[in-house]
Amino acid sequence: MPKVWIEKILNEPELYLLRVDDDEVKYFEATWEIPEGITYNAYLLKLDNSVVLFDTWKKDYTEEFIDALSKLVDPKEITHIIVHHTEPDHSGSIPKVLELNGYKAQLIGTSFGKRILEAFYGSKVVENFYAIKDGEEMKIDGKTFRFITVPWLHWPDTMITYITEDGLMFSCDVGGGYSIPNGIDDSNEKVVQKYLPYVTKYIVTVIGHYHKHIIQNIEKLKKLGIIEETKMILPGHGLIWIKNPKRIVEYYEAVVAGIPKKGKILVIYDSMYGFVESAVKIALDELKKHGYNPVVYKFTDKEAPAVSDILGEVPDSEALIIGASTYEGSIHPRVKYVLYDIVDKTNYNKPVLVLGAYGWGGVVGKEIRKILEKSKFDLVDTIEVKGSTTKDDENKISEGIKKLLERLK
Ligand code: FEO
């Protein structure tokens, strides 16, 4: 059974977190391996004459959601449901809430959100839907709700809600991360430190493809003065930011900018029969000689790391080394897939050295070059070895590493 949290966050206004810790999910979006799990956060605001629900949980946890919600309020009393984003990890329990509510509550979201919600759950769900305009303000029971669209964070439907009197920003996917933190907010630094790498992994896998929109939307919120004023960021996943709400915004900016950690070189390779591995080993020894700290992920006949974990390592790496076998006249399929996602989701101007190996014809260097030339990555060199590495190969690889490290000065 997943753990459920029902936590009072504020007395005035009366605000609650409803969180479920999904430790059953294995592949988020049926793609990203997350053994660390994820949380779905919804919020409930009880005002004098209104009850506002902000998002819900994934459909699989509808029963648990209704149980948790009913401990705070009779669903019939909910007057407004704010739908920040219609992806079913947040909208999945809306149909059941509405059914128990007697369809009296007003749904508030974007017009795009309305269309998606209808497509997912049918027309009855959107009978009482109010589509906001970007920047629109609405008074609910004396509070000013400001709705701001943040398209492509994570879908075109997405918006945030800012309650101006209290500085509360309900941000859904924005400011979220994977894993199940042992706490609800940023008050414990140890919890935050453990959580942040999962925020990086979440950013690159879920919204990395839309990285330009992360920058644009943060800029938009800054211009509106919301980042400066906000007292609390309440995301749809992971920790709530109360002690230092700007910290999560700055963290998102650093990930998108690819700010490197000194000395970290990411090494990714496949090795079917050890030939690529022996070339990579020369590179690793050379890196260590120069005081660098390689972080290594390898695909062999005994192991296959999670692509989501590899992607999470790219933003703070100084440089990358890609090792790949030639496979059926192309790049080894595992490395090809990783490369595709790296270029799509973590497209940074960072130096890359490619090490290839082949039996009867070298192709992999040329193929990887074609992919990287279309990206922001700075391809330093491609070095290919035929079978076992020779003394001459060793020298070429050492020189390649020196060239790579030169780029970091
Ligand atoms: Fe957490 Fe894009 O849904």
Residues whose N, C-alpha, C, O or C-beta is under 5 A from the ligand:
A	BS01	FEO	E87 D89 H154 D173
